[in-house]
Amino acid sequence: MPTQTAQTMKAIRLHEFGGPQVLRHEEVPVPGPGPGEVLVRVHAVGVNPPDWYAREGMPDVPAELKPPMNLPLIPGTDVSGVVEAVAADVADGEGFAAGDEVFGLLRFPTALQAGAYAEYVTAPASDFAPKPAGVDHAHAAALAMSGLTAWQFLIELGHDHPSPFQAAQHRPMALDSEKTVLVNGAAGGVGHLALQLAKWKGARVIAVASGAHETVLRELGADEFIDYTKKRPEDVVRDVDLVLDTVGGPDSRRFLRTLKRGGSLYPVYFGEFDDEENAKLGVTVTAAQVRSNGAQLAEIGRLLADGTIRVAIDSTFPLEDARAAHERAAQGHLQGKIVLTAA
């Protein structure tokens, strides 16, 4: 590792599981890149639901499904920053060198938390993509997990790992001008990017969110808007080809009645479904678990760079105020992403 790299860094760690108050701003050693890895000086960190699931110790997840979480733990998976050092075996293969600006979703889902809430982080070079030159670090960090989730659900899965929630392999429906897509939770991190990717493919998009988000979502391309506080989409929508339910969970089944035969429902957080009921309705219900993928992220980054898609930022907080960022997340009704800044 080059001599100019600091020996210690500031990071957010938790020594116990609990609410936002367990997040502590501390001095810790700078990690060194292992084989195939790069060390990145972090400029911005995207905040995601897995961050607060990990902070709470994943109380709702059965023990056999929990990834190992050893305390003390540095949360976070999404970063944008500058390459500080590369492992000897990376130099030629992945094409990253010290000084390169990169962004990525790190080590997901093999490690639920990759140590991103810190001034430096290490991860496999293959998890990173070049940061588009015209995009700042905050917007790049905000894109990583949400952009890859939208991409792997709607455009290309890019891996053959089964979902932990079902045996059926997720295969995204081909989207074009003949298709209508409903996005539930369209103002959130995944939702507002999914809306734009579906529009990029030519689909007609119905956005479901609370009324405060209508103007922004129509600007992002929504053809129709449903304010769920005034009417329930499952009561007014019929014959759509695809529902991407970014809220998901037990209530996701209500969207089955909005689909035409041959249609699909993709719950981002899987719920309870009945295979026989789905077969009778002639619909497909599948989900994927997002995985780190630098090559896909490079494609999404190009769409961001040329203005095809935009990333909405709900709010930004300095790294040391991670607790306040988690408190903001708990309030809900986000418009885009929460970002921590570390430079």
TIMIDREN-400612 format. One record per residue: chain; residue in one letter; x, y, z of N, C-alpha, C, O in turn. Coordinates in steps of 0.2 Angstrom, whole numbers. Atoms other than C-alpha are relative to their C-alpha. Example, Ala and Ser with C-alpha at 12.3 -4.5 7.8 and 13.67 -1.06 7.14 Angstrom:
! TIMIDREN-400612
  mol  type     nx     ny     nz    cax    cay    caz     cx     cy     cz     ox     oy     oz
    A     A      4     -6      0     62    -22     39      4      6      0      9      5      3
    A     S     -4     -6     -1     68     -5     36     -4      5      3     -1     11      4
This chain:
! TIMIDREN-400612
  mol  type     nx     ny     nz    cax    cay    caz     cx     cy     cz     ox     oy     oz
    A     M      4     -6      0      0      0      0      5      6      0      9      6      4
    A     P     -4     -6      0      7     17     -4      1      4      6     -4      4     10
    A     T     -1     -2     -6     15     26     10     -4      6      2     -5      8      8
    A     Q      4     -6     -1      4     42      8     -7     -2      3    -10      3      6
    A     T      6      2     -3    -11     32     13      0      1      8      5     -2     11
    A     A      0      0     -7    -16     36     31     -1     -7      3     -3    -11      0
    A     Q      0      7     -3    -14     22     44     -7     -1      3     -9     -6      4
    A     T      7      1     -3    -31     26     52     -5      5     -3     -3      9     -7
    A     M      6     -3      4    -48     33     46     -6      1      5     -6     -2     10
    A     K      6      0     -4    -64     39     53     -5     -4     -3     -6     -5    -10
    A     A      5      4      3    -78     27     51     -6      0      5     -6      2     11
    A     I      6      1     -4    -96     23     58      0     -7      2      0    -11     -3
    A     R      0      7     -2    -96      7     68     -6     -1      5     -8      4      9
    A     L      5      2     -6   -109     -2     79      3     -6      4      6    -10      1
    A     H     -3      5     -5   -104    -12     94     -6     -4      3     -4     -9      6
    A     E      6      4     -2   -122    -18     97     -5      2     -5     -5      7     -8
    A     F      6     -1      5   -138    -20     87     -5      5      4     -6      4     10
    A     G      6     -4     -3   -152     -7     90     -2      6     -5     -1      5    -11
    A     G      2     -6      4   -158     10     84      5      4     -2     11      2     -1
    A     P     -5     -4      3   -149     24     76      5      2      5     11      4      3
    A     Q     -4     -2     -5   -141     29     92      6     -5      1     11     -3      4
    A     V     -6      5     -1   -129     13     91      5      2     -5     11     -1     -5
    A     L     -5     -2      5   -120     21     76      5      5      3      3     10      5
    A     R     -6     -4     -3   -103     28     83      5      2     -5      7     -2     -9
    A     H     -5     -3      4    -91     39     74      7     -1      3      8      2      9
    A     E     -6      2     -4    -74     32     78      6      0     -5      6      0    -11
    A     E     -7      0      3    -55     31     73      1     -8     -1      1    -11      4
    A     V     -2      7      1    -51     14     65      6     -1     -5      7      4     -8
    A     P     -5      1      5    -37      6     55     -2      0     -7     -8     -2     -9
    A     V      2      0      7    -37      9     36      1     -8     -2      6    -11     -1
    A     P     -1      7      2    -40     -8     28      5     -1     -6      6      4    -10
    A     G     -4      1      6    -28    -15     15     -3     -5     -5     -7     -9     -3
    A     P      4      5      5    -34    -23     -2      3     -7      0      9     -8      0
    A     G     -2      7      1    -33    -42     -3      0     -1     -7      0      3    -12
    A     P      0      2      7    -31    -51    -19     -6      1     -4    -12      0     -2
    A     G      6     -2      4    -42    -45    -33     -3      7      2     -9      8     -1
    A     E      3     -6     -3    -46    -29    -23      3      6     -1      9      7     -3
    A     V     -3     -6      0    -44    -11    -23     -2      4      6     -7      2      9
    A     L      1     -4     -6    -43      2     -9     -3      7     -3      0     10     -7
    A     V      3     -6      2    -55     17    -12      0      5      5     -3      4     11
    A     R      2     -6     -4    -55     34     -4     -7      2     -1     -8      5     -6
    A     V      7     -1      1    -73     37     -1     -2      7      0      1     11      5
    A     H      2     -7      1    -81     53     -6     -8      0      2    -10      5      5
    A     A      7      0     -2   -100     48     -4     -2     -7      1      1    -12     -2
    A     V      3      6     -2   -110     34      3     -7      0     -1    -11      4      1
    A     G      7      1      1   -127     28     -3     -3     -3      6      0     -8      8
    A     V      3      3     -6   -139     24     12     -6     -5     -3    -10     -2     -7
    A     N      5      5      3   -150      8      9     -3     -3      6     -1     -4     11
    A     P      4      4     -6   -163     -2     19      5     -6      3      4     -6      9
    A     P     -4      5     -4   -150    -16     22      5      3      5      7     -1     10
    A     D     -4     -3     -5   -140     -4     32     -4      0      6     -1     -1     12
    A     W      4      0     -7   -154     -2     45     -2     -7      2     -3     -8      8
    A     Y      1      7     -2   -158    -20     44      6     -3      4      5     -6      9
    A     A     -6      2     -4   -140    -24     49      1      3      6      3      0     11
    A     R      0     -4     -6   -140    -10     62     -4     -3      5     -2     -4     11
    A     E      5      3     -5   -155    -19     70      2     -7      2     -1    -10      6
    A     G     -1      7     -1   -147    -36     69     -5     -5     -4     -5    -11     -2
    A     M      5      4      4   -160    -42     56     -5     -4      5     -5    -10      4
    A     P      4      4     -5   -172    -47     70     -6     -4     -3     -8     -9      0
    A     D      6      4      3   -186    -53     58      3     -5     -5     -2     -9     -8
    A     V     -3      5      5   -174    -64     48      1     -7      4      5     -7      9
    A     P     -2      6     -4   -173    -83     53      7     -1      0     11      1     -5
    A     A     -7      0     -2   -156    -87     60      3     -4     -6      9     -2     -8
    A     E     -4      3      6   -152    -99     45      1      4     -6      5      2    -10
    A     L     -1     -5      6   -154    -85     32      4      6      2      6      9     -3
    A     K     -4     -6     -2   -144    -72     42      7     -1     -3     10     -6     -1
    A     P     -7      1      2   -127    -69     34      4      2      7      1      4     12
    A     P     -4     -1     -6   -113    -68     47      1      7      1      3     11     -4
    A     M     -1     -7     -2   -112    -51     56      3      0      6      1      0     12
    A     N     -4     -1     -6    -98    -49     68      1      7      2      3     11     -2
    A     L     -1     -7     -3    -97    -34     79      7      0      2     10     -5      4
    A     P      3     -6      3    -90    -21     79      0     -1     -8      4     -4    -11
    A     L      2      1      8    -97    -19     61      0      7     -2     -3     12      0
    A     I      1     -7      4    -95     -4     49     -5     -2     -5     -4     -6    -10
    A     P      5      1      5   -111     -3     39      1      3     -7      6      6     -8
    A     G      0     -4      6   -114      2     21      3     -5     -6      8     -8     -5
    A     T     -2      3      6   -112     -5      3      1      4     -6      4      2    -11
    A     D      0     -4      6   -113      9     -9      5      6      1      4     10      5
    A     V     -5     -6     -1    -99     21    -12      2      3     -7      1      0    -12
    A     S     -4     -3      5    -91     33    -24      6      4      2      6      7      8
    A     G     -6     -3     -2    -74     39    -23      6     -1     -5      5     -2    -11
    A     V     -6      0      4    -56     38    -29      5     -6      2      6     -7      8
    A     V     -4      5     -1    -45     23    -31      7      2      3     10      7      1
    A     E     -6     -2     -4    -30     24    -18      5     -5     -2     11     -3     -2
    A     A     -4      5      1    -22      8    -21     -3     -6     -3     -9     -7     -2
    A     V      3      6      3    -24     -9    -31      4     -6      2     11     -5      3
    A     A     -4      6     -2    -19    -26    -26      4     -2     -7      3      0    -12
    A     A     -5      2      5     -4    -33    -37     -4     -3     -6     -2     -2    -12
    A     D      4      4      6    -16    -45    -47     -5      4     -3     -8      1     -8
    A     V      5     -4      4    -28    -31    -52      2      4     -5     -1      5    -10
    A     A     -3     -5      4    -17    -19    -61     -2     -1     -8     -4      4    -11
    A     D      2      1      7    -20    -27    -78     -7     -2     -1    -10      0     -6
    A     G      7      3      1    -36    -37    -76     -6      5     -1     -9      5     -6
    A     E      6     -4      0    -49    -24    -71      1      7     -3     -4     11     -3
    A     G     -1     -6      3    -40     -9    -78     -1      6      5     -2     12      2
    A     F      0     -6     -5    -41      2    -62      7      2      3     11     -3      4
    A     A     -6     -2     -3    -27     12    -56     -1      6      5     -6      9      5
    A     A      0     -5     -5    -23     24    -42     -2      7     -3      1      9     -9
    A     G      2     -7      3    -32     41    -45     -7     -1     -4    -10      4     -6
    A     D      6      1      4    -47     33    -55     -6      2      4     -6      0     10
    A     E      6     -1     -3    -64     39    -50     -5     -6     -1     -6     -8     -7
    A     V      5      6      1    -76     24    -47     -6      0      5     -6      4     10
    A     F      5      1     -5    -92     19    -39     -2     -7      0     -1    -11     -5
    A     G      2      7      0   -100      3    -34     -4     -2      6     -5      1     11
    A     L      3      4     -5   -111     -9    -24      5     -5      2      6     -9     -2
    A     L     -5      4     -3    -99    -18    -13     -2     -7      3     -6     -6      8
    A     R      0      7     -3    -98    -37     -9     -8     -2      2     -9     -5      7
    A     F      7      2     -1   -117    -39    -10     -3     -5     -4     -2     -5    -10
    A     P      2      1     -6   -126    -50     -5      5     -5      5      2     -7     10
    A     T     -4      5     -4   -111    -61      1      2      3      7      2     -1     12
    A     A     -1     -4     -7   -107    -48     15     -6      5      0     -6     10     -5
    A     L      6     -5      0   -123    -38     20      3      7      1      0     12     -1
    A     Q     -3     -7     -1   -111    -24     25      7     -1     -1     11     -5      1
    A     A     -7      0      3    -95    -20     16      4      5      3     10      6      1
    A     G     -4     -5     -3    -89     -6     27      1      7     -3      6     10     -3
    A     A      0     -6      4    -94      8     16      0      7      4      2     12      2
    A     Y      1     -6     -4    -98     21     31      7      1      3      8      1      9
    A     A     -7     -1     -2    -79     25     31      3      5     -5      1      6    -10
    A     E     -4     -4      4    -66     36     24      4     -4     -6      6     -1    -11
    A     Y     -3      5      5    -58     21     15     -4     -7      0     -7     -9      5
    A     V      3      7      1    -65      4      9      3     -4     -5      6     -1    -10
    A     T     -2      5      5    -59    -11      0     -5     -5     -2    -10     -6      1
    A     A      5      4      3    -69    -22    -11      3     -3     -7      8      0     -9
    A     P     -2      2      7    -66    -33    -27     -1      5     -5     -5      9     -6
    A     A      0     -5      6    -61    -23    -42     -7     -1     -4     -9      4     -7
    A     S      6      2      4    -76    -32    -51     -6      3      2    -11      4     -1
    A     D      6     -3     -2    -88    -23    -40     -1      7     -2     -6     10     -1
    A     F     -1     -7      1    -83     -6    -46     -1      2     -8      0     -3    -12
    A     A      0     -2      7    -87      4    -62      3      7      0      3     10      5
    A     P     -3     -7      0    -79     20    -68     -6      5      1    -11      4     -2
    A     K      5     -5     -1    -88     35    -62     -1      5     -6      4      7     -8
    A     P      0     -5      6    -95     46    -76      2      6      2      1      9      7
    A     A     -4     -7     -2    -85     62    -77     -5      5      2     -3      9      6
    A     G      4     -5     -1   -100     73    -77     -5     -1      6     -9      4      7
    A     V      4      2     -6   -108     65    -62      4      1      6      9     -1      7
    A     D     -3     -1     -7   -104     70    -44      0     -6      4     -4    -11      3
    A     H     -1      6     -4    -99     58    -31     -7     -2      4     -9     -8      4
    A     A      7      1     -4   -116     60    -21     -5     -4     -5     -8     -9     -3
    A     H      5      3      5   -126     55    -37      2     -7     -2     -2    -11     -3
    A     A     -2      6      1   -115     41    -41     -1     -5      5     -3    -11      4
    A     A      1      4     -5   -116     34    -24     -7     -2      1     -9     -8      3
    A     A      8      1     -1   -135     36    -24     -2     -5     -5     -8     -8     -4
    A     L      2      5      6   -136     25    -40      1     -7      1     -2    -11     -1
    A     A     -3      7      0   -127      9    -35     -5     -5      1     -7     -9     -3
    A     M      5      6     -1   -139     -3    -26     -7      1     -3     -9     -3     -6
    A     S      7     -2      3   -155      6    -32      0     -1     -7     -5     -4    -10
    A     G     -1      1      8   -149      6    -50      0     -7     -2     -3     -9     -6
    A     L     -1      7      2   -143    -12    -50     -7     -4      2     -8     -8     -2
    A     T      6      4     -2   -159    -18    -41     -5      1     -6     -8     -3     -9
    A     A      5     -1      6   -170     -9    -55      2     -4     -6     -2     -6    -10
    A     W     -3      3      7   -158    -16    -69     -1     -7      0     -4    -10     -4
    A     Q      0      8      0   -158    -34    -63     -7     -2      1     -9     -8     -2
    A     F      7      2      0   -177    -34    -60     -3      1     -7     -7     -3     -9
    A     L      4     -2      6   -182    -25    -76      4     -2     -7      1     -3    -12
    A     I     -3      0      6   -168    -26    -89      4     -7     -1      3    -10     -6
    A     E     -4      6      0   -155    -40    -86      2     -3      7      5      1     10
    A     L     -1      2     -7   -153    -51    -71      8     -1      1     11      2      6
    A     G     -8     -1      0   -134    -54    -75      3     -6      4      9     -5      5
    A     H     -3      5     -4   -132    -69    -64     -5     -6      0    -10     -5     -1
    A     D      5      6      0   -139    -87    -61     -1     -2      7     -3     -8      9
    A     H      2      1     -7   -140    -86    -42     -7      0      2    -10      5      0
    A     P      7      0     -1   -157    -92    -36     -1      6      6      3      7     10
    A     S      2     -4     -5   -167    -80    -25      0     -4      6     -2    -10      6
    A     P      1      4     -6   -167    -85     -7     -7     -1      2     -9     -5      7
    A     F      7      0     -1   -186    -83     -7     -4     -5     -4     -9     -7     -2
    A     Q      4      5      4   -191    -95    -21      5     -3     -5     10     -1     -6
    A     A     -4      4      5   -184   -108    -33      0      2     -7      5      2    -10
    A     A      1     -3      7   -191   -100    -49      6      5     -2      7     10      2
    A     Q     -5     -5      2   -177    -91    -58     -4      6     -3     -9      6     -7
    A     H      3     -6      3   -181    -73    -62      2      2     -7      8      2     -8
    A     R     -2     -2      6   -181    -68    -80     -4      6     -2    -10      6     -3
    A     P      3     -6      1   -185    -50    -84     -4      0     -7     -2     -3    -12
    A     M      4     -1      6   -200    -47    -96      3      5     -5      6     10     -3
    A     A     -3     -5      5   -194    -39   -113     -5      6      0    -11      5     -1
    A     L      4     -6      0   -201    -21   -112      1      4     -6      6      4     -9
    A     D      0     -4      6   -206    -11   -127     -7      4      0    -10      5      5
    A     S      6     -5      0   -220      1   -133     -7     -3      1    -12      0      2
    A     E      6      4     -1   -233    -13   -132     -2     -1      7     -7     -3      9
    A     K      1      2     -7   -231    -15   -113     -1      6      4      1     12      3
    A     T      1     -5     -6   -238     -6    -98      3     -2      6      2     -8      8
    A     V     -4      2     -6   -228     -6    -82     -3      4      6     -3     10      5
    A     L      2     -4     -6   -235     -1    -65      6      0      5      8     -6      7
    A     V     -6      0     -5   -221      4    -52     -4      3      6     -6      9      7
    A     N      2     -2     -7   -227      4    -34      6      3      4     11     -1      4
    A     G     -5     -3     -4   -217     15    -23      5      4     -5     11      4     -4
    A     A     -4     -3      5   -211     25    -38      4      6      2      9      8     -2
    A     A     -4     -6     -2   -204     40    -28      7     -3      3     11      2      4
    A     G     -6      2     -4   -191     29    -19      6     -1     -4      6      0    -10
    A     G     -7      1      3   -173     24    -23     -1     -4     -6      1     -2    -12
    A     V      1      5      6   -177      9    -34     -6      2     -4     -5      2    -10
    A     G      6     -1      4   -194     15    -40      1      6     -5     -1      5    -11
    A     H     -1     -6      5   -189     32    -48      5     -2     -5      5      1    -11
    A     L     -4      2      5   -175     23    -57     -3     -5     -5     -2     -5    -11
    A     A      4      5      4   -186      8    -63     -5      4     -4     -5      2    -10
    A     L      5     -4      4   -199     21    -69      4      2     -7      2      1    -12
    A     Q     -4     -3      5   -185     29    -80      3     -6     -5      3     -5    -11
    A     L     -2      6      4   -178     12    -86     -5     -3     -4     -4     -5    -10
    A     A      6      3      3   -195      6    -91     -2      5     -6     -3      3    -12
    A     K      2     -5      5   -198     22   -101      6      0     -5      4      1    -11
    A     W     -6      1      5   -180     20   -109     -2     -5     -5      0     -5    -11
    A     K      2      5      4   -187      4   -116     -6      1     -4     -8     -4     -8
    A     G      6     -2      4   -202     12   -123     -7     -1      3    -12      0      0
    A     A      6      2     -4   -215      6   -110     -4      6      2     -2     11      3
    A     R      4     -4     -3   -230     15   -104      0     -1      7      0     -7      9
    A     V     -1      1     -7   -228     18    -85     -5      4      4     -7     10      3
    A     I      4     -2     -5   -240     20    -71      4      1      6      6     -4      8
    A     A     -4     -1     -6   -232     28    -56     -5      0      6    -10      4      6
    A     V      4      0     -7   -240     24    -38      5      3      5     10      0      7
    A     A     -3     -3     -6   -234     36    -24     -5      5      3    -11      5      1
    A     S      4     -5     -4   -241     49    -12      0      6     -5      5      8     -8
    A     G      1     -6      4   -247     65    -20      5      5     -1      6      8     -6
    A     A     -6     -4      0   -232     75    -15      5     -1     -5      9      4     -7
    A     H     -5      2      5   -222     66    -28     -2      1     -7      2     -1    -12
    A     E      3      1      7   -233     68    -43      4      4     -5      6      2    -11
    A     T     -3     -5      4   -224     83    -51      7     -3     -2      8     -4     -8
    A     V     -6      3      1   -207     75    -50      0     -7     -4      3     -7     -9
    A     L      1      6      3   -213     58    -56     -2      1     -7      0     -3    -12
    A     R      2     -1      7   -221     65    -71      5      3     -4      6      2    -10
    A     E     -6     -3      3   -205     75    -75      4     -6     -2      8     -5     -7
    A     L     -4      6      2   -196     58    -75     -3     -4     -5      0     -9     -7
    A     G      3      4      6   -208     51    -88     -6     -4      2     -9     -7     -3
    A     A      6      4     -1   -223     44    -79     -6      2     -4     -7      8     -5
    A     D      6     -2      4   -238     43    -91     -6      1      4    -11      4      2
    A     E      6     -1     -4   -251     41    -77      3     -1      7      8     -4      9
    A     F     -2      0     -7   -250     44    -58     -6     -2      4    -11      1      3
    A     I      5      2     -5   -260     36    -44      3      2      7      8      0      9
    A     D     -1     -1     -7   -260     44    -27     -3     -5      4     -9     -5      5
    A     Y      3      6     -4   -262     29    -16     -3      2      7     -7     -1     10
    A     T      4     -2     -5   -268     40     -2     -7      2     -1    -11      3      3
    A     K      6     -2      2   -283     44    -12     -4     -6     -3    -10     -6     -2
    A     K      4      6      2   -287     28    -21      5     -6     -1     11     -5     -2
    A     R     -4      6      0   -280     10    -21      1     -2     -7     -4     -3    -11
    A     P     -1      1      7   -271      6    -37     -4     -7     -2     -6     -8     -8
    A     E      3      6      2   -278    -12    -37     -8      0     -1    -11     -4     -4
    A     D      7     -1      1   -296     -5    -37     -1      3     -7     -6      3    -10
    A     V      1     -4      6   -293      6    -53      4     -2     -6      3      0    -11
    A     V     -4      2      5   -280     -3    -63     -1     -7     -2     -2    -11      2
    A     R      1      7      3   -283    -18    -75      5     -1     -6      7      4     -9
    A     D     -4      2      7   -273    -27    -89      6      3     -1      8      5     -7
    A     V     -7     -2      2   -256    -21    -86      4     -6     -1      3    -12      1
    A     D     -5      6      2   -241    -32    -92      4     -2      6      6     -7      7
    A     L     -5      1     -5   -230    -29    -77     -1      4      6     -2     10      5
    A     V      0     -4     -6   -230    -23    -59      6     -1      3      8     -7      5
    A     L     -6      0     -4   -214    -19    -51     -2      3      7     -3      9      8
    A     D      3     -2     -7   -219    -18    -32      7      1      4      9     -4      7
    A     T     -6     -2     -3   -204     -9    -24     -1      0      8      3      0     12
    A     V      2      1     -7   -214    -10     -7      0     -7      2      3     -9      7
    A     G      0      7     -1   -217    -28     -8     -3     -3      7     -7      1     10
    A     G      2      2     -6   -220    -39      7     -7     -3      0    -10     -5     -6
    A     P      6      4     -1   -237    -47     13     -5      3     -5    -10     -1     -7
    A     D      6     -3      4   -248    -34      3      1     -1     -7     -3      2    -11
    A     S     -1      0      7   -240    -37    -13     -5     -4     -5     -6     -3    -10
    A     R      5      4      4   -253    -50    -18     -6      4     -3     -9      2     -8
    A     R      6     -4      2   -266    -36    -20      1      2     -8     -4      3    -11
    A     F     -1     -2      7   -258    -32    -37     -1     -5     -5     -1     -4    -11
    A     L      2      5      5   -262    -49    -45     -6      2     -4     -6      0    -10
    A     R      6     -2      4   -279    -42    -50      1      5     -5     -3      6     -9
    A     T     -1     -5      5   -271    -28    -60      3     -3     -6      3      1    -11
    A     L     -4      3      6   -262    -40    -72     -5     -3     -5    -10     -6     -3
    A     K      4      4      5   -268    -47    -88      3     -7      0      8     -8      3
    A     R     -3      6      1   -265    -65    -92      6      0     -4      7      4     -9
    A     G     -7      0      3   -247    -68    -96      4      5      3     10      6      1
    A     G     -4     -6     -3   -242    -53    -85      4     -3      6      4     -9      7
    A     S     -5      2     -6   -229    -53    -71      0      5      5     -2     11      4
    A     L      0     -5     -6   -228    -46    -54      7     -2      3      9     -7      5
    A     Y     -7      1     -3   -210    -43    -47      0      4      7      0     10      7
    A     P     -1     -4     -7   -210    -39    -28      7      0      2     11     -5      2
    A     V     -7     -1     -2   -194    -32    -23      2     -3      7      7     -6      8
    A     Y      0      4     -6   -197    -38     -5     -5     -5      0    -11     -4      0
    A     F      5      5      1   -205    -55     -7     -5     -1      5     -4      0     11
    A     G      6      1     -4   -222    -59      0     -2     -7      0      2    -11     -2
    A     E      3      7      0   -233    -74      2     -5      0     -6     -9      3     -7
    A     F      4      1      6   -240    -80    -14     -1     -8     -1      2    -12      2
    A     D      2      7      0   -249    -96    -19      1     -2     -8     -2      1    -12
    A     D     -2      2      7   -242   -105    -35     -6     -2     -4     -7     -1    -10
    A     E      6      2      4   -259   -112    -39     -4      5     -2     -7      6     -8
    A     E      3     -6      1   -267    -96    -38      3      4     -6     -1      6    -11
    A     N     -4     -3      6   -254    -88    -50     -1     -4     -6     -2     -1    -11
    A     A      1      4      6   -256   -102    -62     -7      0     -3     -8      1     -9
    A     K      7      0      2   -275   -101    -62     -1      7     -4     -5      8     -9
    A     L      1     -7      3   -273    -82    -66      4      1     -6      3      6    -10
    A     G     -4      0      6   -260    -86    -79      6      6      0      8      9     -5
    A     V     -5     -5     -1   -247    -74    -71      6     -3      3      6     -9      6
    A     T     -6      2     -3   -229    -75    -66      2      4      6      1     10      5
    A     V     -3     -5     -5   -222    -69    -49      7     -3      2      8     -8      4
    A     T     -7      2     -2   -203    -69    -47      3      6      3      1     12      2
    A     A     -5     -5     -2   -190    -59    -38      7     -2      0      9     -8     -2
    A     A     -7      2      0   -172    -58    -38      4      4      6      1      8      9
    A     Q     -3     -4     -5   -159    -53    -25      6      3     -4     10      0     -7
    A     V     -5     -4      4   -148    -39    -31      7     -2      2      8     -4      8
    A     R     -7      2     -1   -129    -43    -33      4      5     -3      3      8     -8
    A     S     -5     -4      2   -114    -33    -35      2     -2     -8      2     -7     -9
    A     N     -1      1      7   -110    -31    -54      3      7     -3     -1     11     -5
    A     G     -3     -6      3    -97    -18    -60     -2      1     -7     -3      7     -9
    A     A      2     -1      7   -101    -21    -78     -7      3     -2     -8      7     -6
    A     Q      6     -3      1   -119    -18    -77     -1      7      3     -4     12      0
    A     L      0     -6     -3   -116     -3    -66      3      5     -5      1     11     -5
    A     A     -3     -4      5   -105      4    -80     -5      2     -5     -5      8     -8
    A     E      5     -2      5   -120      3    -92     -5      5      3     -7      9     -1
    A     I      4     -5     -3   -131     12    -80      3      7      1      0     12      0
    A     G     -4     -6      0   -118     25    -77      0      4     -6      0     10     -6
    A     R      0     -4      7   -118     29    -96     -7      3     -1     -7      8     -4
    A     L      7     -3      0   -137     31    -95      0      7      4     -4     12      2
    A     L      0     -5     -4   -134     43    -81      4      6     -3      2     12     -3
    A     A     -4     -5      3   -120     52    -90     -3      4     -6     -2     10     -6
    A     D      3     -3      6   -130     55   -106     -7      3      2    -10      6     -3
    A     G      7     -3     -2   -146     61    -96     -6     -4     -2    -11     -2     -1
    A     T      5      5      1   -156     46   -101     -4     -1      7    -10     -1      7
    A     I      3      0     -7   -159     44    -82      3      5      5      8      8      3
    A     R     -2     -4     -5   -158     55    -67     -1     -3      7     -5     -8      8
    A     V      1      3     -7   -155     51    -49     -2      5      5      1     11      5
    A     A      3     -5     -5   -165     60    -36      3     -1      7      4     -7      9
    A     I     -2      0     -7   -157     64    -19     -5      3      5     -6      9      4
    A     D      4     -2     -5   -168     65     -4      3      5      4      1     11      6
    A     S     -4     -5     -5   -155     73      8      7     -3      0      8     -9     -1
    A     T     -7      2     -1   -137     72     12      2      2      7      0      7     10
    A     F     -2     -1     -6   -128     71     28      8     -1      0     10     -6     -3
    A     P     -7      1      0   -109     72     33      0     -7      3     -4     -9      7
    A     L     -1      7     -3   -103     54     38     -1      0      7     -4     -5     10
    A     E      1      1     -7   -102     58     56     -7      1      3     -9     -1      8
    A     D      7     -1     -2   -121     62     56     -4     -6     -3    -10     -5     -5
    A     A      3      6      3   -125     44     50     -6     -1      4    -12     -3      1
    A     R      6      1     -4   -137     43     65     -6      4     -3    -12      2     -3
    A     A      5     -4      3   -147     58     58     -3     -3     -7     -9     -2     -8
    A     A      2      3      6   -147     50     41     -5     -6      1    -10     -7     -3
    A     H      5      6     -1   -155     34     48     -6      2      3    -12     -1      2
    A     E      7     -2     -3   -168     44     58     -4      3     -6    -10      2     -6
    A     R      3     -3      6   -172     53     41     -4     -6     -3     -9     -6     -5
    A     A      2      6      4   -174     35     33     -6     -2      4    -11     -5      1
    A     A      6      3     -4   -186     30     47     -6      4      0    -12      1      1
    A     Q      6     -4      1   -198     44     44     -4     -2     -7    -10     -1     -7
    A     G      3      2      7   -201     37     26     -2      5     -4      0     11     -3
    A     H      2     -5      5   -209     46     11      6      3     -3      6      9     -4
    A     L     -6     -3      3   -192     48      4     -1      2     -8     -5     -2    -11
    A     Q      0     -1      7   -190     56    -13      7     -1     -3     11      4     -3
    A     G     -6      2      2   -175     47    -20      4     -2      6      2     -6     10
    A     K     -5      3     -4   -159     43    -10      2      4      6      3     10      5
    A     I     -4     -4     -5   -151     48      6      7     -2     -1      9     -7     -2
    A     V     -7      1      2   -132     50      4      4      3      6      2      9      9
    A     L     -5     -2     -5   -118     52     17      6      3     -4      8      0     -9
    A     T     -6     -2      3   -103     63     12      6     -1      4      6      1     10
    A     A     -6      2     -4    -85     58     17      6      4     -2     11      2      1
    A     A     -6     -3      2    -73     70      9      1      6      4      6      9      2
